[in-house]
Amino acid sequence: MGFDLELALAAVDIADRVTLSAFRRADLLVSTKEDETPVTEADRGAELAVRRFLAEQRPADAILGEEMGNEGGGTRRWYVDPIDGTANYVRGIPIWATLLGLEVDGHMQLGVVSAPALGRRWWAQRGEGAFAGPPGQQGEPVGVSRIPRLADGQVSLGDVTEQLVRVAARAKRDRGFGDFWQHMLVAEGACEAGLDPVVSIWDVAPLQVIVEEAGGKFTDFAGRARLDSGNAVSSNGLVHDEVIALLSGP
């Protein structure tokens, strides 16, 4: 395990302590952002804690986070989403996670997804494979499924749109797991494809390397391997072209 991945895992350990301590707390402070999505004191506290840790360990690195924006410049940039699934967090639903990823020279090199209320964490470093297990433990390798056709597979939809309904209609089974969860299910081989019609870069940057290191594919709805398009598709790779064709079709 490289030093950057060790730092990332240590950083999400810190975030987990912040988020878990406030989860389902009766006096949790919740407000609404300009885009009408919720934000909590735990979102801000977790991001601040991660930023402070990374600033101590990697002071020259840039950081882009959902709640506090961009800081710094250079060839190394960390992406942090302190709580992906804040709406779930606010309602006491345990499907939420801290996402942290590192980009070097324009390419994502590692990603960590920690869902402490589920007792589950996923991580990957470029060229080293993808792993999952309880937080703080070694974990086991994970890999995508080998199902070659949507007609035999399961897809997850982040939201219901006309585009996504076309994909769901072709699949054997569809469910709305949403957020980070659906892409990690793809990485583990439990779903063949996950589709998010509306995302920000911090929602997906840490996920890309995990899915790809698990043997899958991660693109935007046009099939481009980029993270700034505002939408994202993960798959086992075998059904990817079929999914993209359905998203693009009439």
Contacts in CASP RR format, 6 or more apart in sequence:
PFRMAT RR
TARGET T0000
AUTHOR 0000-0000-0000
METHOD contacts of the structure
MODEL  1
MGFDLELALAAVDIADRVTLSAFRRADLLVSTKEDETPVTEADRGAELAV
RRFLAEQRPADAILGEEMGNEGGGTRRWYVDPIDGTANYVRGIPIWATLL
GLEVDGHMQLGVVSAPALGRRWWAQRGEGAFAGPPGQQGEPVGVSRIPRL
ADGQVSLGDVTEQLVRVAARAKRDRGFGDFWQHMLVAEGACEAGLDPVVS
IWDVAPLQVIVEEAGGKFTDFAGRARLDSGNAVSSNGLVHDEVIALLSGP
1 125 0 8 1.000
1 128 0 8 1.000
2 125 0 8 1.000
4 102 0 8 1.000
4 109 0 8 1.000
4 110 0 8 1.000
4 125 0 8 1.000
5 110 0 8 1.000
5 112 0 8 1.000
5 123 0 8 1.000
5 125 0 8 1.000
7 53 0 8 1.000
7 54 0 8 1.000
7 57 0 8 1.000
7 58 0 8 1.000
8 100 0 8 1.000
8 101 0 8 1.000
8 102 0 8 1.000
8 110 0 8 1.000
8 111 0 8 1.000
8 112 0 8 1.000
8 123 0 8 1.000
9 112 0 8 1.000
9 123 0 8 1.000
9 136 0 8 1.000
10 53 0 8 1.000
11 50 0 8 1.000
11 53 0 8 1.000
11 54 0 8 1.000
11 100 0 8 1.000
11 112 0 8 1.000
12 50 0 8 1.000
12 98 0 8 1.000
12 100 0 8 1.000
12 112 0 8 1.000
12 114 0 8 1.000
12 121 0 8 1.000
12 135 0 8 1.000
13 114 0 8 1.000
13 135 0 8 1.000
13 136 0 8 1.000
14 46 0 8 1.000
14 49 0 8 1.000
14 50 0 8 1.000
14 53 0 8 1.000
15 46 0 8 1.000
15 47 0 8 1.000
15 49 0 8 1.000
15 50 0 8 1.000
15 82 0 8 1.000
15 98 0 8 1.000
15 100 0 8 1.000
15 114 0 8 1.000
16 98 0 8 1.000
16 114 0 8 1.000
16 116 0 8 1.000
16 135 0 8 1.000
18 42 0 8 1.000
18 45 0 8 1.000
18 46 0 8 1.000
18 49 0 8 1.000
19 42 0 8 1.000
19 46 0 8 1.000
19 82 0 8 1.000
19 83 0 8 1.000
19 89 0 8 1.000
19 96 0 8 1.000
19 98 0 8 1.000
19 116 0 8 1.000
20 116 0 8 1.000
20 117 0 8 1.000
21 42 0 8 1.000
22 28 0 8 1.000
22 40 0 8 1.000
22 41 0 8 1.000
22 42 0 8 1.000
23 42 0 8 1.000
23 89 0 8 1.000
23 92 0 8 1.000
23 94 0 8 1.000
23 117 0 8 1.000
24 92 0 8 1.000
28 40 0 8 1.000
28 41 0 8 1.000
28 42 0 8 1.000
28 90 0 8 1.000
29 40 0 8 1.000
29 41 0 8 1.000
30 38 0 8 1.000
30 39 0 8 1.000
30 40 0 8 1.000
30 90 0 8 1.000
31 38 0 8 1.000
31 39 0 8 1.000
31 40 0 8 1.000
32 38 0 8 1.000
32 39 0 8 1.000
33 39 0 8 1.000
37 86 0 8 1.000
37 87 0 8 1.000
38 86 0 8 1.000
38 87 0 8 1.000
38 90 0 8 1.000
39 67 0 8 1.000
39 86 0 8 1.000
40 83 0 8 1.000
40 86 0 8 1.000
40 89 0 8 1.000
40 90 0 8 1.000
42 82 0 8 1.000
42 83 0 8 1.000
42 89 0 8 1.000
43 66 0 8 1.000
43 67 0 8 1.000
43 82 0 8 1.000
43 83 0 8 1.000
43 86 0 8 1.000
44 67 0 8 1.000
44 68 0 8 1.000
44 82 0 8 1.000
45 82 0 8 1.000
46 82 0 8 1.000
46 83 0 8 1.000
46 98 0 8 1.000
47 65 0 8 1.000
47 66 0 8 1.000
47 67 0 8 1.000
47 68 0 8 1.000
47 80 0 8 1.000
47 82 0 8 1.000
48 68 0 8 1.000
50 80 0 8 1.000
50 82 0 8 1.000
50 98 0 8 1.000
50 100 0 8 1.000
51 63 0 8 1.000
51 68 0 8 1.000
51 71 0 8 1.000
51 80 0 8 1.000
54 61 0 8 1.000
54 63 0 8 1.000
54 78 0 8 1.000
55 63 0 8 1.000
58 76 0 8 1.000
58 78 0 8 1.000
60 74 0 8 1.000
60 76 0 8 1.000
61 72 0 8 1.000
61 74 0 8 1.000
61 76 0 8 1.000
61 77 0 8 1.000
61 78 0 8 1.000
62 70 0 8 1.000
62 71 0 8 1.000
62 72 0 8 1.000
62 73 0 8 1.000
62 74 0 8 1.000
62 76 0 8 1.000
62 77 0 8 1.000
62 78 0 8 1.000
63 70 0 8 1.000
63 71 0 8 1.000
63 72 0 8 1.000
63 77 0 8 1.000
63 78 0 8 1.000
63 80 0 8 1.000
64 70 0 8 1.000
64 71 0 8 1.000
64 77 0 8 1.000
64 78 0 8 1.000
64 79 0 8 1.000
64 80 0 8 1.000
64 201 0 8 1.000
64 202 0 8 1.000
65 79 0 8 1.000
65 80 0 8 1.000
65 81 0 8 1.000
65 82 0 8 1.000
65 202 0 8 1.000
66 80 0 8 1.000
66 81 0 8 1.000
66 82 0 8 1.000
66 200 0 8 1.000
66 202 0 8 1.000
67 82 0 8 1.000
75 104 0 8 1.000
75 105 0 8 1.000
75 106 0 8 1.000
76 102 0 8 1.000
76 103 0 8 1.000
76 104 0 8 1.000
77 102 0 8 1.000
77 103 0 8 1.000
77 106 0 8 1.000
78 100 0 8 1.000
78 101 0 8 1.000
78 102 0 8 1.000
78 103 0 8 1.000
79 99 0 8 1.000
79 100 0 8 1.000
79 101 0 8 1.000
79 102 0 8 1.000
79 103 0 8 1.000
79 201 0 8 1.000
79 202 0 8 1.000
79 205 0 8 1.000
79 206 0 8 1.000
80 98 0 8 1.000
80 99 0 8 1.000
80 100 0 8 1.000
80 101 0 8 1.000
80 202 0 8 1.000
81 98 0 8 1.000
81 99 0 8 1.000
81 100 0 8 1.000
81 202 0 8 1.000
81 203 0 8 1.000
81 206 0 8 1.000
82 98 0 8 1.000
83 89 0 8 1.000
83 96 0 8 1.000
83 97 0 8 1.000
83 98 0 8 1.000
84 96 0 8 1.000
84 97 0 8 1.000
84 98 0 8 1.000
84 99 0 8 1.000
84 113 0 8 1.000
84 179 0 8 1.000
84 180 0 8 1.000
84 203 0 8 1.000
85 95 0 8 1.000
85 96 0 8 1.000
85 97 0 8 1.000
85 179 0 8 1.000
85 180 0 8 1.000
86 96 0 8 1.000
88 94 0 8 1.000
88 95 0 8 1.000
88 96 0 8 1.000
88 179 0 8 1.000
89 96 0 8 1.000
94 115 0 8 1.000
94 117 0 8 1.000
94 118 0 8 1.000
95 115 0 8 1.000
95 117 0 8 1.000
95 118 0 8 1.000
95 177 0 8 1.000
95 179 0 8 1.000
95 181 0 8 1.000
96 115 0 8 1.000
96 117 0 8 1.000
96 179 0 8 1.000
97 113 0 8 1.000
97 114 0 8 1.000
97 115 0 8 1.000
97 118 0 8 1.000
97 179 0 8 1.000
97 180 0 8 1.000
97 181 0 8 1.000
98 112 0 8 1.000
98 113 0 8 1.000
98 114 0 8 1.000
99 111 0 8 1.000
99 112 0 8 1.000
99 113 0 8 1.000
99 180 0 8 1.000
99 202 0 8 1.000
99 203 0 8 1.000
99 205 0 8 1.000
99 206 0 8 1.000
99 207 0 8 1.000
100 111 0 8 1.000
100 112 0 8 1.000
100 114 0 8 1.000
100 206 0 8 1.000
101 108 0 8 1.000
101 110 0 8 1.000
101 111 0 8 1.000
101 112 0 8 1.000
101 205 0 8 1.000
101 206 0 8 1.000
101 209 0 8 1.000
102 108 0 8 1.000
102 109 0 8 1.000
102 110 0 8 1.000
102 111 0 8 1.000
103 109 0 8 1.000
103 205 0 8 1.000
107 126 0 8 1.000
108 126 0 8 1.000
108 205 0 8 1.000
108 206 0 8 1.000
108 208 0 8 1.000
108 209 0 8 1.000
108 227 0 8 1.000
109 125 0 8 1.000
109 126 0 8 1.000
109 209 0 8 1.000
110 123 0 8 1.000
110 124 0 8 1.000
110 125 0 8 1.000
110 126 0 8 1.000
110 209 0 8 1.000
111 123 0 8 1.000
111 124 0 8 1.000
111 125 0 8 1.000
111 205 0 8 1.000
111 206 0 8 1.000
111 207 0 8 1.000
111 209 0 8 1.000
111 210 0 8 1.000
112 121 0 8 1.000
112 122 0 8 1.000
112 123 0 8 1.000
112 206 0 8 1.000
113 121 0 8 1.000
113 122 0 8 1.000
113 123 0 8 1.000
113 180 0 8 1.000
113 184 0 8 1.000
113 206 0 8 1.000
113 207 0 8 1.000
113 210 0 8 1.000
114 121 0 8 1.000
114 135 0 8 1.000
115 121 0 8 1.000
115 180 0 8 1.000
115 181 0 8 1.000
116 135 0 8 1.000
119 133 0 8 1.000
119 134 0 8 1.000
119 135 0 8 1.000
120 132 0 8 1.000
120 133 0 8 1.000
120 134 0 8 1.000
120 135 0 8 1.000
121 132 0 8 1.000
121 133 0 8 1.000
121 134 0 8 1.000
121 135 0 8 1.000
121 136 0 8 1.000
122 130 0 8 1.000
122 131 0 8 1.000
122 132 0 8 1.000
122 133 0 8 1.000
122 142 0 8 1.000
122 184 0 8 1.000
122 187 0 8 1.000
122 188 0 8 1.000
122 210 0 8 1.000
123 130 0 8 1.000
123 131 0 8 1.000
123 132 0 8 1.000
123 210 0 8 1.000
124 130 0 8 1.000
124 131 0 8 1.000
124 209 0 8 1.000
124 210 0 8 1.000
124 212 0 8 1.000
124 213 0 8 1.000
124 214 0 8 1.000
125 209 0 8 1.000
125 213 0 8 1.000
126 209 0 8 1.000
126 213 0 8 1.000
127 213 0 8 1.000
128 213 0 8 1.000
129 141 0 8 1.000
129 213 0 8 1.000
129 214 0 8 1.000
130 141 0 8 1.000
130 142 0 8 1.000
130 143 0 8 1.000
130 187 0 8 1.000
130 210 0 8 1.000
130 211 0 8 1.000
130 213 0 8 1.000
130 214 0 8 1.000
130 215 0 8 1.000
131 138 0 8 1.000
131 139 0 8 1.000
131 140 0 8 1.000
131 141 0 8 1.000
131 142 0 8 1.000
132 139 0 8 1.000
132 140 0 8 1.000
132 142 0 8 1.000
132 184 0 8 1.000
132 187 0 8 1.000
132 188 0 8 1.000
133 139 0 8 1.000
133 140 0 8 1.000
142 187 0 8 1.000
142 188 0 8 1.000
142 189 0 8 1.000
142 214 0 8 1.000
143 187 0 8 1.000
143 188 0 8 1.000
143 189 0 8 1.000
143 214 0 8 1.000
143 215 0 8 1.000
143 216 0 8 1.000
144 186 0 8 1.000
144 187 0 8 1.000
144 189 0 8 1.000
144 211 0 8 1.000
144 214 0 8 1.000
144 215 0 8 1.000
144 216 0 8 1.000
144 235 0 8 1.000
144 236 0 8 1.000
144 237 0 8 1.000
145 153 0 8 1.000
145 189 0 8 1.000
145 190 0 8 1.000
145 191 0 8 1.000
145 192 0 8 1.000
145 236 0 8 1.000
146 236 0 8 1.000
146 238 0 8 1.000
147 153 0 8 1.000
147 192 0 8 1.000
147 236 0 8 1.000
147 238 0 8 1.000
147 239 0 8 1.000
148 238 0 8 1.000
148 239 0 8 1.000
149 238 0 8 1.000
149 239 0 8 1.000
149 242 0 8 1.000
150 167 0 8 1.000
150 170 0 8 1.000
150 171 0 8 1.000
150 172 0 8 1.000
150 192 0 8 1.000
150 193 0 8 1.000
150 239 0 8 1.000
150 242 0 8 1.000
150 243 0 8 1.000
150 246 0 8 1.000
151 170 0 8 1.000
151 171 0 8 1.000
151 172 0 8 1.000
152 172 0 8 1.000
153 171 0 8 1.000
153 172 0 8 1.000
153 173 0 8 1.000
153 191 0 8 1.000
153 192 0 8 1.000
153 239 0 8 1.000
154 171 0 8 1.000
154 172 0 8 1.000
154 173 0 8 1.000
154 174 0 8 1.000
154 175 0 8 1.000
154 190 0 8 1.000
154 191 0 8 1.000
154 192 0 8 1.000
155 167 0 8 1.000
155 168 0 8 1.000
155 171 0 8 1.000
155 173 0 8 1.000
155 174 0 8 1.000
155 175 0 8 1.000
155 191 0 8 1.000
155 192 0 8 1.000
155 193 0 8 1.000
155 194 0 8 1.000
155 195 0 8 1.000
155 243 0 8 1.000
156 174 0 8 1.000
156 175 0 8 1.000
156 176 0 8 1.000
156 177 0 8 1.000
156 178 0 8 1.000
156 181 0 8 1.000
156 182 0 8 1.000
156 185 0 8 1.000
156 186 0 8 1.000
156 191 0 8 1.000
156 193 0 8 1.000
156 194 0 8 1.000
156 195 0 8 1.000
157 164 0 8 1.000
157 167 0 8 1.000
157 168 0 8 1.000
157 174 0 8 1.000
157 175 0 8 1.000
157 176 0 8 1.000
157 178 0 8 1.000
157 182 0 8 1.000
157 194 0 8 1.000
157 195 0 8 1.000
158 164 0 8 1.000
158 176 0 8 1.000
158 177 0 8 1.000
158 178 0 8 1.000
158 179 0 8 1.000
158 182 0 8 1.000
158 194 0 8 1.000
158 195 0 8 1.000
158 196 0 8 1.000
158 197 0 8 1.000
159 196 0 8 1.000
159 197 0 8 1.000
159 198 0 8 1.000
161 197 0 8 1.000
163 197 0 8 1.000
163 221 0 8 1.000
163 246 0 8 1.000
163 247 0 8 1.000
164 195 0 8 1.000
164 197 0 8 1.000
164 247 0 8 1.000
166 246 0 8 1.000
166 247 0 8 1.000
166 249 0 8 1.000
167 174 0 8 1.000
167 193 0 8 1.000
167 195 0 8 1.000
167 243 0 8 1.000
167 246 0 8 1.000
167 247 0 8 1.000
168 174 0 8 1.000
170 242 0 8 1.000
170 246 0 8 1.000
171 192 0 8 1.000
171 193 0 8 1.000
175 191 0 8 1.000
176 182 0 8 1.000
177 185 0 8 1.000
177 191 0 8 1.000
178 194 0 8 1.000
178 196 0 8 1.000
179 196 0 8 1.000
179 203 0 8 1.000
180 203 0 8 1.000
180 207 0 8 1.000
182 191 0 8 1.000
182 194 0 8 1.000
182 195 0 8 1.000
182 196 0 8 1.000
182 234 0 8 1.000
183 194 0 8 1.000
183 196 0 8 1.000
183 204 0 8 1.000
183 207 0 8 1.000
183 210 0 8 1.000
183 211 0 8 1.000
183 218 0 8 1.000
183 232 0 8 1.000
183 234 0 8 1.000
184 207 0 8 1.000
184 210 0 8 1.000
185 191 0 8 1.000
185 194 0 8 1.000
186 192 0 8 1.000
186 193 0 8 1.000
186 194 0 8 1.000
186 211 0 8 1.000
186 214 0 8 1.000
186 216 0 8 1.000
186 234 0 8 1.000
186 235 0 8 1.000
186 236 0 8 1.000
187 210 0 8 1.000
187 211 0 8 1.000
187 214 0 8 1.000
187 216 0 8 1.000
187 234 0 8 1.000
188 214 0 8 1.000
189 214 0 8 1.000
189 236 0 8 1.000
192 235 0 8 1.000
192 236 0 8 1.000
192 238 0 8 1.000
192 239 0 8 1.000
193 233 0 8 1.000
193 234 0 8 1.000
193 235 0 8 1.000
193 236 0 8 1.000
193 239 0 8 1.000
193 240 0 8 1.000
193 243 0 8 1.000
194 233 0 8 1.000
194 234 0 8 1.000
194 235 0 8 1.000
195 221 0 8 1.000
195 231 0 8 1.000
195 232 0 8 1.000
195 233 0 8 1.000
195 243 0 8 1.000
195 247 0 8 1.000
196 203 0 8 1.000
196 204 0 8 1.000
196 231 0 8 1.000
196 232 0 8 1.000
196 233 0 8 1.000
197 221 0 8 1.000
197 231 0 8 1.000
198 230 0 8 1.000
198 231 0 8 1.000
199 230 0 8 1.000
199 231 0 8 1.000
199 232 0 8 1.000
200 230 0 8 1.000
201 227 0 8 1.000
201 228 0 8 1.000
203 232 0 8 1.000
204 218 0 8 1.000
204 227 0 8 1.000
204 232 0 8 1.000
205 227 0 8 1.000
207 218 0 8 1.000
207 232 0 8 1.000
207 234 0 8 1.000
208 218 0 8 1.000
208 227 0 8 1.000
211 217 0 8 1.000
211 218 0 8 1.000
211 234 0 8 1.000
212 218 0 8 1.000
215 236 0 8 1.000
215 237 0 8 1.000
216 234 0 8 1.000
216 235 0 8 1.000
216 236 0 8 1.000
216 237 0 8 1.000
216 240 0 8 1.000
217 233 0 8 1.000
217 234 0 8 1.000
217 235 0 8 1.000
217 236 0 8 1.000
217 237 0 8 1.000
217 240 0 8 1.000
218 225 0 8 1.000
218 232 0 8 1.000
218 233 0 8 1.000
218 234 0 8 1.000
219 225 0 8 1.000
219 226 0 8 1.000
219 232 0 8 1.000
219 233 0 8 1.000
219 240 0 8 1.000
219 244 0 8 1.000
220 226 0 8 1.000
220 227 0 8 1.000
220 229 0 8 1.000
220 230 0 8 1.000
220 231 0 8 1.000
220 232 0 8 1.000
220 233 0 8 1.000
221 229 0 8 1.000
221 231 0 8 1.000
221 232 0 8 1.000
221 233 0 8 1.000
221 244 0 8 1.000
221 247 0 8 1.000
221 248 0 8 1.000
222 229 0 8 1.000
222 244 0 8 1.000
222 248 0 8 1.000
223 233 0 8 1.000
223 240 0 8 1.000
223 244 0 8 1.000
233 240 0 8 1.000
233 243 0 8 1.000
233 244 0 8 1.000
233 247 0 8 1.000
235 243 0 8 1.000
END
